[in-house]
Amino acid sequence: MMDRSQLYETPDEKKRRERNENIVREYMSCSPDILEGFVTPGKVIRRLHEKYGMTIYGVTCLLKRKGIYKGAQNPVARKPLKVEAPELKSSELPVSTHTEN
């Protein structure tokens, strides 16, 4: 169902809202990998910044404003969601260079 405020959105506002929703969905789709240590939140954020043409700071602020990312110590503040939105292809996912000692 459409939010009443969406009835009055300009085309640019609609594009921005949809872009932001996609960024949140894609970050949350990577959250299990982040929590398991396969990839760092910074690498996912950098990939999203490249894909959507936003700055790294802009993506980080968006995720913080939505209450999803709260810094490196709490990279996924919400429970991971089951996402049916377009996800990053495996060839687009950043690979962690972290090794276990």
N, C-alpha and C positions, 0 to 999 in steps of 0.2 A: 504494500500500500504506500502511496506517495504522501510524504510529509507536506503539510500545507505550505510551508515556506518554499518548497520546490516548485510550486505553481508560479511563483514570481521570479524564478531564477532567470538570469540572462544566459545566453548560450555559453559564454565564457565561464560563468559560475557553475554551470552544469558540467562542463568539461573538467574544471578543477575539482569538483566534488567527486566525479567518477574516477579521476586519476588518483585522488587521495584514498578512495575506497579500495581501488586496486592495489595500491602500495600497502595498505594495511593487510589486505587479504594475502598478498604474496609474502609479506614478512611473517604473518602468522602461519602460513603453510610451511615455512622453513623453521618454525619454532621447535619442532621435535629434534631436528638436526642440531640446532643451536644448543638446546638443553643437554643433548647427548655428547656435545663437544666435537661433532664432525665438522662444523663450520663456526666461525666467530660472527657475532652480530655485526661487527664492523664490515666484514666482507659482504654480508647480505645487504647492508645499507649502501655500500659503495656500488654494488650491482644494481640496486634499485635507482640510485642517483643517475647512473649511466643510462639505464633503460628509459627513465621518465624525464630526463633532462632537468632534474632539480639539483641543487647543491647537496652535498653530504649533510651540511648543517640543516638545510630545509627538510630533508627526509627525517633526520634525527628529531628535529623539533616537532614534526607532524606526529611521529610515533610517540613522543613524550606527551604531547598534548592529548592524544587519544588514550593515554594511560597504559600503553602497551610496552614501551621501552623505558626503563628507569635507570639506564647506565649499565656499565660493564658488569657490575655486581648483581644486577637484576635485569638480565637482557630480555626476558619475556615475563612481564608482570601479570598477564592474563593466562588463563588456561588455553592451550593450543586448540584451535578450532578445526573442524572438518571443513575444508574449503572446496567449493565447486567452481571457483573462479579460475581464470587462466593462471597457470603456475609457471614458474621458471622451468625451462627445459633442463634436463640433466647436463647438457653441454654448456648451459649458461650458469649453472650453480658454481659459486666459488668453492675452491678446494682448500681445506685447512692444511697448513704446513706444520701444525702443532704435533709434536711426537710425545708419546708417553715415556717416562723414564722409569 
